[in-house]
């Protein structure tokens, strides 16, 4: 891809990333339409759902499944494209899947902020998630305006693989695909998958990201940190530290939930075998 150096004293219209405005607006419109369709589907299935079901929560799950699938694909592809191409590509390459990941991610999170507010959730969770969205959008839009750091954004975005696993778990647990022994088995399996993806793609990924960013900034300071804004130098690592902290807190809850589900399935299986054994004796 092309390499665009940072330029001082730019006006808003002169930002090198201003070329991204039309495709970004396209992604924003597509994200809004996807949620609108998801909300219509949620309203259609509402009569079959429990009376206290939150339609916004159901719509959010339906919306999240295709969105996080596409985000995960673009993030992995964008990271793979520039992984072994050196620090110049990591900091200044501005074409390919990584760029499209950034546009879609920023657009989706803009659409998701009002959804987060409208869903029936605790006030503290809404504040935490809204702050997460604003922080992420700020970093992504900064990269879009300056037309750089797409690799690092995509590398971070690989964490959405775990969000896809989490979305799938909620869909199963909330009964959107039905209930029964098969669904219960899938919940147990997905709980283990969620734990693994959270550990690999968040707990391990964010420190690895920090290592890449800080070592390249240290060994190639004049070509990297000195050529971008102080905001980007500080905000990008700080965002990752915040995400690592947040993910560590969630990891505790995920671990507890996984162990609880495994114990529940083990007890259910033991009880089933006990009943079968008694039936055969009779």
C-alpha atoms as a printed R data frame, in Angstrom:
    type eleno elety resid chain resno       x       y      z
1   ATOM     1    CA   UNK     A     1   0.000   0.000  0.000
2   ATOM     2    CA   UNK     A     2   0.899   3.668 -0.038
3   ATOM     3    CA   UNK     A     3   2.729   5.307  2.836
4   ATOM     4    CA   UNK     A     4   1.498   8.716  4.016
5   ATOM     5    CA   UNK     A     5   3.743  10.639  6.442
6   ATOM     6    CA   UNK     A     6   2.265  12.821  9.160
7   ATOM     7    CA   UNK     A     7   2.044  16.471  8.174
8   ATOM     8    CA   UNK     A     8   1.930  19.388 10.572
9   ATOM     9    CA   UNK     A     9  -0.527  22.288 10.425
10  ATOM    10    CA   UNK     A    10  -3.262  20.563  8.429
11  ATOM    11    CA   UNK     A    11  -6.746  22.006  8.138
12  ATOM    12    CA   UNK     A    12  -9.739  19.684  8.443
13  ATOM    13    CA   UNK     A    13 -10.129  19.383  4.699
14  ATOM    14    CA   UNK     A    14  -6.444  18.603  4.233
15  ATOM    15    CA   UNK     A    15  -6.293  15.508  6.408
16  ATOM    16    CA   UNK     A    16  -4.877  12.670  4.275
17  ATOM    17    CA   UNK     A    17  -7.668  10.422  5.517
18  ATOM    18    CA   UNK     A    18 -10.403  12.724  4.243
19  ATOM    19    CA   UNK     A    19 -10.690  10.303  1.308
20  ATOM    20    CA   UNK     A    20 -12.336   7.872  3.758
21  ATOM    21    CA   UNK     A    21 -15.456   9.981  4.300
22  ATOM    22    CA   UNK     A    22 -17.663   8.393  1.609
23  ATOM    23    CA   UNK     A    23 -16.809   4.732  2.304
24  ATOM    24    CA   UNK     A    24 -17.143   5.435  6.042
25  ATOM    25    CA   UNK     A    25 -20.607   6.939  5.533
26  ATOM    26    CA   UNK     A    26 -21.448   3.858  3.473
27  ATOM    27    CA   UNK     A    27 -20.431   1.584  6.344
28  ATOM    28    CA   UNK     A    28 -22.409   3.774  8.770
29  ATOM    29    CA   UNK     A    29 -25.548   3.499  6.602
30  ATOM    30    CA   UNK     A    30 -25.063  -0.265  6.198
31  ATOM    31    CA   UNK     A    31 -24.652  -0.709  9.968
32  ATOM    32    CA   UNK     A    32 -27.791   1.334 10.674
33  ATOM    33    CA   UNK     A    33 -29.789  -0.660  8.096
34  ATOM    34    CA   UNK     A    34 -28.523  -3.944  9.544
35  ATOM    35    CA   UNK     A    35 -29.703  -2.933 13.003
36  ATOM    36    CA   UNK     A    36 -33.088  -1.757 11.620
37  ATOM    37    CA   UNK     A    37 -33.608  -5.167  9.989
38  ATOM    38    CA   UNK     A    38 -32.491  -6.897 13.206
39  ATOM    39    CA   UNK     A    39 -35.002  -4.856 15.213
40  ATOM    40    CA   UNK     A    40 -37.809  -5.780 12.814
41  ATOM    41    CA   UNK     A    41 -36.906  -9.470 13.203
42  ATOM    42    CA   UNK     A    42 -36.863  -9.067 17.009
43  ATOM    43    CA   UNK     A    43 -40.347  -7.492 16.899
44  ATOM    44    CA   UNK     A    44 -41.612 -10.332 14.679
45  ATOM    45    CA   UNK     A    45 -40.434 -13.044 17.092
46  ATOM    46    CA   UNK     A    46 -41.464 -11.077 20.223
47  ATOM    47    CA   UNK     A    47 -44.838 -12.924 20.573
48  ATOM    48    CA   UNK     A    48 -42.935 -16.238 20.873
49  ATOM    49    CA   UNK     A    49 -40.559 -14.904 23.513
50  ATOM    50    CA   UNK     A    50 -41.115 -14.589 27.302
51  ATOM    51    CA   UNK     A    51 -43.219 -11.571 28.326
52  ATOM    52    CA   UNK     A    52 -40.344  -9.735 30.014
53  ATOM    53    CA   UNK     A    53 -38.008 -10.070 27.006
54  ATOM    54    CA   UNK     A    54 -36.119  -6.932 26.031
55  ATOM    55    CA   UNK     A    55 -36.701  -6.395 22.300
56  ATOM    56    CA   UNK     A    56 -33.621  -4.160 22.083
57  ATOM    57    CA   UNK     A    57 -31.488  -6.914 23.603
58  ATOM    58    CA   UNK     A    58 -32.813  -9.508 21.117
59  ATOM    59    CA   UNK     A    59 -32.266  -7.106 18.216
60  ATOM    60    CA   UNK     A    60 -28.740  -6.413 19.462
61  ATOM    61    CA   UNK     A    61 -27.880 -10.129 19.437
62  ATOM    62    CA   UNK     A    62 -29.282 -10.582 15.931
63  ATOM    63    CA   UNK     A    63 -27.397  -7.462 14.798
64  ATOM    64    CA   UNK     A    64 -24.136  -8.502 16.462
65  ATOM    65    CA   UNK     A    65 -23.830 -11.945 14.883
66  ATOM    66    CA   UNK     A    66 -23.179 -10.827 11.265
67  ATOM    67    CA   UNK     A    67 -21.373  -7.647 12.315
68  ATOM    68    CA   UNK     A    68 -18.822  -9.325 14.574
69  ATOM    69    CA   UNK     A    69 -18.358 -12.113 12.048
70  ATOM    70    CA   UNK     A    70 -17.369  -9.582  9.384
71  ATOM    71    CA   UNK     A    71 -15.277  -7.531 11.816
72  ATOM    72    CA   UNK     A    72 -13.365 -10.630 12.914
73  ATOM    73    CA   UNK     A    73 -12.671 -11.607  9.303
74  ATOM    74    CA   UNK     A    74 -11.445  -8.118  8.333
75  ATOM    75    CA   UNK     A    75  -9.295  -7.815 11.475
76  ATOM    76    CA   UNK     A    76  -7.598 -11.184 10.954
77  ATOM    77    CA   UNK     A    77  -7.070 -10.528  7.251
78  ATOM    78    CA   UNK     A    78  -5.792  -6.989  7.864
79  ATOM    79    CA   UNK     A    79  -3.343  -8.193 10.515
80  ATOM    80    CA   UNK     A    80  -2.127 -11.049  8.325
81  ATOM    81    CA   UNK     A    81  -1.620  -8.731  5.336
82  ATOM    82    CA   UNK     A    82   0.995  -6.593  7.122
83  ATOM    83    CA   UNK     A    83   2.260  -8.886  9.889
84  ATOM    84    CA   UNK     A    84   5.738  -9.507  8.463
85  ATOM    85    CA   UNK     A    85   6.176  -6.320  6.384
86  ATOM    86    CA   UNK     A    86   8.024  -4.283  8.990
87  ATOM    87    CA   UNK     A    87   7.327  -1.180 11.025
88  ATOM    88    CA   UNK     A    88   6.608   1.067  7.991
89  ATOM    89    CA   UNK     A    89   3.640  -1.091  6.996
90  ATOM    90    CA   UNK     A    90   2.520  -1.350 10.624
91  ATOM    91    CA   UNK     A    91   2.393   2.429 11.000
92  ATOM    92    CA   UNK     A    92   1.659   3.843  7.541
93  ATOM    93    CA   UNK     A    93   0.188   1.223  5.166
94  ATOM    94    CA   UNK     A    94  -3.257   2.579  4.297
95  ATOM    95    CA   UNK     A    95  -4.949   0.078  1.992
96  ATOM    96    CA   UNK     A    96  -6.542  -3.343  2.336
97  ATOM    97    CA   UNK     A    97  -8.687  -5.142  4.884
98  ATOM    98    CA   UNK     A    98  -7.254  -3.281  7.894
99  ATOM    99    CA   UNK     A    99  -8.567   0.046  6.567
100 ATOM   100    CA   UNK     A   100 -12.010  -1.437  5.945
101 ATOM   101    CA   UNK     A   101 -12.006  -2.950  9.431
102 ATOM   102    CA   UNK     A   102 -11.425   0.491 10.957
103 ATOM   103    CA   UNK     A   103 -14.262   2.080  8.975
104 ATOM   104    CA   UNK     A   104 -16.719  -0.701  9.811
105 ATOM   105    CA   UNK     A   105 -15.690  -0.806 13.479
106 ATOM   106    CA   UNK     A   106 -16.128   2.951 13.971
107 ATOM   107    CA   UNK     A   107 -19.451   2.924 12.105
108 ATOM   108    CA   UNK     A   108 -20.827  -0.054 14.023
109 ATOM   109    CA   UNK     A   109 -19.887   1.399 17.405
110 ATOM   110    CA   UNK     A   110 -21.536   4.718 16.547
111 ATOM   111    CA   UNK     A   111 -24.741   2.810 15.803
112 ATOM   112    CA   UNK     A   112 -24.315   0.694 18.940
113 ATOM   113    CA   UNK     A   113 -24.106   3.586 21.438
114 ATOM   114    CA   UNK     A   114 -27.885   4.324 21.427
115 ATOM   115    CA   UNK     A   115 -28.596   0.569 21.498
116 ATOM   116    CA   UNK     A   116 -26.470   0.249 24.647
117 ATOM   117    CA   UNK     A   117 -28.409   3.086 26.269
118 ATOM   118    CA   UNK     A   118 -31.842   1.711 25.294
119 ATOM   119    CA   UNK     A   119 -31.234  -1.881 26.436
120 ATOM   120    CA   UNK     A   120 -32.387  -2.904 29.918
121 ATOM   121    CA   UNK     A   121 -29.044  -3.095 31.698
122 ATOM   122    CA   UNK     A   122 -27.507  -1.752 34.876
123 ATOM   123    CA   UNK     A   123 -26.490   1.898 34.869
124 ATOM   124    CA   UNK     A   124 -22.869   1.028 35.673
125 ATOM   125    CA   UNK     A   125 -22.694  -1.390 32.720
126 ATOM   126    CA   UNK     A   126 -24.134   1.232 30.363
127 ATOM   127    CA   UNK     A   127 -21.584   3.808 31.527
128 ATOM   128    CA   UNK     A   128 -18.703   1.338 31.163
129 ATOM   129    CA   UNK     A   129 -19.754   0.187 27.685
130 ATOM   130    CA   UNK     A   130 -20.468   3.719 26.465
131 ATOM   131    CA   UNK     A   131 -17.021   4.819 27.633
132 ATOM   132    CA   UNK     A   132 -15.534   1.788 25.858
133 ATOM   133    CA   UNK     A   133 -17.333   2.724 22.629
134 ATOM   134    CA   UNK     A   134 -16.345   6.407 22.801
135 ATOM   135    CA   UNK     A   135 -12.705   5.496 23.499
136 ATOM   136    CA   UNK     A   136 -12.613   2.982 20.636
137 ATOM   137    CA   UNK     A   137 -14.355   5.316 18.186
138 ATOM   138    CA   UNK     A   138 -11.980   8.162 19.070
139 ATOM   139    CA   UNK     A   139  -8.936   6.003 18.329
140 ATOM   140    CA   UNK     A   140 -10.432   4.619 15.120
141 ATOM   141    CA   UNK     A   141 -11.541   8.008 13.782
142 ATOM   142    CA   UNK     A   142  -8.105   9.427 14.587
143 ATOM   143    CA   UNK     A   143  -6.565   6.698 12.455
144 ATOM   144    CA   UNK     A   144  -9.056   7.333  9.658
145 ATOM   145    CA   UNK     A   145  -8.440  11.102  9.596
146 ATOM   146    CA   UNK     A   146  -4.672  10.645  9.554
147 ATOM   147    CA   UNK     A   147  -4.837   7.609  7.249
148 ATOM   148    CA   UNK     A   148  -2.406   5.518  9.298
149 ATOM   149    CA   UNK     A   149  -2.015   2.936 12.089
150 ATOM   150    CA   UNK     A   150  -4.500   0.610 10.391
151 ATOM   151    CA   UNK     A   151  -2.400  -2.469 11.176
152 ATOM   152    CA   UNK     A   152  -2.481  -1.734 14.914
153 ATOM   153    CA   UNK     A   153  -6.234  -1.138 14.774
154 ATOM   154    CA   UNK     A   154  -6.786  -4.444 12.975
155 ATOM   155    CA   UNK     A   155  -4.426  -6.249 15.350
156 ATOM   156    CA   UNK     A   156  -6.525  -4.964 18.249
157 ATOM   157    CA   UNK     A   157  -9.657  -5.926 16.356
158 ATOM   158    CA   UNK     A   158  -8.752  -9.615 16.360
159 ATOM   159    CA   UNK     A   159 -10.158  -9.553 19.910
160 ATOM   160    CA   UNK     A   160 -13.632  -9.456 18.334
161 ATOM   161    CA   UNK     A   161 -13.310 -13.211 17.741
162 ATOM   162    CA   UNK     A   162 -14.074 -13.534 21.463
163 ATOM   163    CA   UNK     A   163 -17.023 -11.140 21.120
164 ATOM   164    CA   UNK     A   164 -18.424 -13.382 18.385
165 ATOM   165    CA   UNK     A   165 -18.161 -16.362 20.750
166 ATOM   166    CA   UNK     A   166 -19.863 -14.308 23.494
167 ATOM   167    CA   UNK     A   167 -22.686 -13.292 21.147
168 ATOM   168    CA   UNK     A   168 -23.245 -16.930 20.174
169 ATOM   169    CA   UNK     A   169 -23.383 -17.924 23.851
170 ATOM   170    CA   UNK     A   170 -26.005 -15.257 24.619
171 ATOM   171    CA   UNK     A   171 -28.090 -16.364 21.624
172 ATOM   172    CA   UNK     A   172 -28.050 -19.938 22.935
173 ATOM   173    CA   UNK     A   173 -28.692 -19.011 26.589
174 ATOM   174    CA   UNK     A   174 -31.500 -16.564 25.769
175 ATOM   175    CA   UNK     A   175 -33.369 -19.242 23.829
176 ATOM   176    CA   UNK     A   176 -33.357 -17.495 20.460
177 ATOM   177    CA   UNK     A   177 -32.702 -20.856 18.763
178 ATOM   178    CA   UNK     A   178 -34.865 -22.916 21.106
179 ATOM   179    CA   UNK     A   179 -34.201 -24.993 24.219
180 ATOM   180    CA   UNK     A   180 -33.416 -28.602 25.033
181 ATOM   181    CA   UNK     A   181 -30.546 -30.986 25.689
182 ATOM   182    CA   UNK     A   182 -28.799 -30.203 22.400
183 ATOM   183    CA   UNK     A   183 -28.854 -26.478 23.140
184 ATOM   184    CA   UNK     A   184 -27.597 -27.133 26.691
185 ATOM   185    CA   UNK     A   185 -24.699 -29.141 25.291
186 ATOM   186    CA   UNK     A   186 -23.910 -26.339 22.825
187 ATOM   187    CA   UNK     A   187 -23.981 -23.828 25.689
188 ATOM   188    CA   UNK     A   188 -21.375 -25.875 27.574
189 ATOM   189    CA   UNK     A   189 -19.175 -26.238 24.498
190 ATOM   190    CA   UNK     A   190 -19.525 -22.555 23.633
191 ATOM   191    CA   UNK     A   191 -18.673 -21.584 27.206
192 ATOM   192    CA   UNK     A   192 -15.340 -23.380 26.887
193 ATOM   193    CA   UNK     A   193 -14.759 -21.802 23.452
194 ATOM   194    CA   UNK     A   194 -15.534 -18.383 24.913
195 ATOM   195    CA   UNK     A   195 -13.004 -18.903 27.716
196 ATOM   196    CA   UNK     A   196 -10.308 -19.976 25.247
197 ATOM   197    CA   UNK     A   197 -10.957 -17.094 22.833
198 ATOM   198    CA   UNK     A   198 -11.038 -14.566 25.670
199 ATOM   199    CA   UNK     A   199  -7.726 -15.827 27.014
200 ATOM   200    CA   UNK     A   200  -5.964 -15.957 23.626
201 ATOM   201    CA   UNK     A   201  -7.541 -12.979 21.852
202 ATOM   202    CA   UNK     A   202  -7.732 -10.573 24.800
203 ATOM   203    CA   UNK     A   203  -5.611 -11.521 27.809
204 ATOM   204    CA   UNK     A   204  -2.682 -12.550 25.574
205 ATOM   205    CA   UNK     A   205  -3.367 -10.259 22.601
206 ATOM   206    CA   UNK     A   206  -3.382  -6.849 24.334
207 ATOM   207    CA   UNK     A   207   0.059  -7.264 25.994
208 ATOM   208    CA   UNK     A   208   1.394  -8.529 22.637
209 ATOM   209    CA   UNK     A   209  -0.030  -5.442 20.937
210 ATOM   210    CA   UNK     A   210   1.645  -3.197 23.511
211 ATOM   211    CA   UNK     A   211   4.950  -4.999 22.948
212 ATOM   212    CA   UNK     A   212   4.771  -4.455 19.159
213 ATOM   213    CA   UNK     A   213   3.762  -0.802 19.430
214 ATOM   214    CA   UNK     A   214   6.233   0.207 22.137
215 ATOM   215    CA   UNK     A   215   9.244  -1.692 20.754
216 ATOM   216    CA   UNK     A   216   8.750  -0.261 17.252
217 ATOM   217    CA   UNK     A   217   8.344   3.187 18.790
218 ATOM   218    CA   UNK     A   218  11.542   2.663 20.789
219 ATOM   219    CA   UNK     A   219  13.754   1.248 18.004
220 ATOM   220    CA   UNK     A   220  12.366   3.434 15.182
221 ATOM   221    CA   UNK     A   221  11.334   6.525 17.140
222 ATOM   222    CA   UNK     A   222  12.113   9.091 14.431
223 ATOM   223    CA   UNK     A   223  10.149   7.143 11.805
224 ATOM   224    CA   UNK     A   224   7.199   6.251 14.072
225 ATOM   225    CA   UNK     A   225   6.330   8.106 17.300
226 ATOM   226    CA   UNK     A   226   7.986  11.345 16.223
227 ATOM   227    CA   UNK     A   227   5.894  11.440 13.029
228 ATOM   228    CA   UNK     A   228   2.477  10.972 14.588
229 ATOM   229    CA   UNK     A   229   0.538  13.147 17.016
230 ATOM   230    CA   UNK     A   230   1.131  13.011 20.789
231 ATOM   231    CA   UNK     A   231  -2.554  12.094 21.088
232 ATOM   232    CA   UNK     A   232  -1.999   8.888 19.101
233 ATOM   233    CA   UNK     A   233   1.237   8.032 20.926
234 ATOM   234    CA   UNK     A   234  -0.543   8.236 24.288
235 ATOM   235    CA   UNK     A   235  -4.138   7.247 23.477
236 ATOM   236    CA   UNK     A   236  -3.489   4.012 21.579
237 ATOM   237    CA   UNK     A   237  -1.470   2.305 24.357
238 ATOM   238    CA   UNK     A   238  -3.791   3.700 27.051
239 ATOM   239    CA   UNK     A   239  -6.813   2.280 25.226
240 ATOM   240    CA   UNK     A   240  -5.175  -1.142 25.189
241 ATOM   241    CA   UNK     A   241  -4.309  -0.964 28.884
242 ATOM   242    CA   UNK     A   242  -7.950  -0.072 29.616
243 ATOM   243    CA   UNK     A   243  -9.183  -2.936 27.413
244 ATOM   244    CA   UNK     A   244  -6.808  -5.359 29.136
245 ATOM   245    CA   UNK     A   245  -8.113  -4.262 32.544
246 ATOM   246    CA   UNK     A   246 -11.744  -4.534 31.413
247 ATOM   247    CA   UNK     A   247 -11.158  -7.930 29.795
248 ATOM   248    CA   UNK     A   248  -9.419  -9.226 32.940
249 ATOM   249    CA   UNK     A   249 -12.496  -8.306 34.992
250 ATOM   250    CA   UNK     A   250 -14.776 -10.028 32.496
251 ATOM   251    CA   UNK     A   251 -12.453 -13.042 32.361
252 ATOM   252    CA   UNK     A   252 -13.175 -13.737 36.016
253 ATOM   253    CA   UNK     A   253 -16.931 -13.777 35.348
254 ATOM   254    CA   UNK     A   254 -16.488 -15.927 32.234
255 ATOM   255    CA   UNK     A   255 -14.374 -18.451 34.145
256 ATOM   256    CA   UNK     A   256 -16.964 -18.663 36.927
257 ATOM   257    CA   UNK     A   257 -19.784 -19.074 34.394
258 ATOM   258    CA   UNK     A   258 -17.932 -21.790 32.463
259 ATOM   259    CA   UNK     A   259 -17.152 -23.823 35.594
260 ATOM   260    CA   UNK     A   260 -20.750 -23.472 36.793
261 ATOM   261    CA   UNK     A   261 -22.102 -24.701 33.442
262 ATOM   262    CA   UNK     A   262 -19.666 -27.649 33.350
263 ATOM   263    CA   UNK     A   263 -20.687 -28.687 36.890
264 ATOM   264    CA   UNK     A   264 -24.368 -28.380 35.957
265 ATOM   265    CA   UNK     A   265 -23.914 -30.594 32.877
266 ATOM   266    CA   UNK     A   266 -21.869 -33.106 34.857
267 ATOM   267    CA   UNK     A   267 -24.554 -33.340 37.551
268 ATOM   268    CA   UNK     A   268 -27.296 -33.673 34.931
269 ATOM   269    CA   UNK     A   269 -25.383 -36.465 33.159
270 ATOM   270    CA   UNK     A   270 -24.749 -38.301 36.464
271 ATOM   271    CA   UNK     A   271 -28.419 -38.028 37.402
272 ATOM   272    CA   UNK     A   272 -29.470 -39.360 33.976
273 ATOM   273    CA   UNK     A   273 -27.187 -42.384 34.270
274 ATOM   274    CA   UNK     A   274 -28.489 -43.057 37.800
275 ATOM   275    CA   UNK     A   275 -32.119 -43.007 36.587
276 ATOM   276    CA   UNK     A   276 -31.258 -45.292 33.648
277 ATOM   277    CA   UNK     A   277 -29.496 -47.734 35.977
278 ATOM   278    CA   UNK     A   278 -32.497 -47.890 38.323
279 ATOM   279    CA   UNK     A   279 -34.860 -48.375 35.365
280 ATOM   280    CA   UNK     A   280 -32.831 -51.328 34.105
281 ATOM   281    CA   UNK     A   281 -32.856 -52.969 37.561
282 ATOM   282    CA   UNK     A   282 -36.634 -52.660 37.693
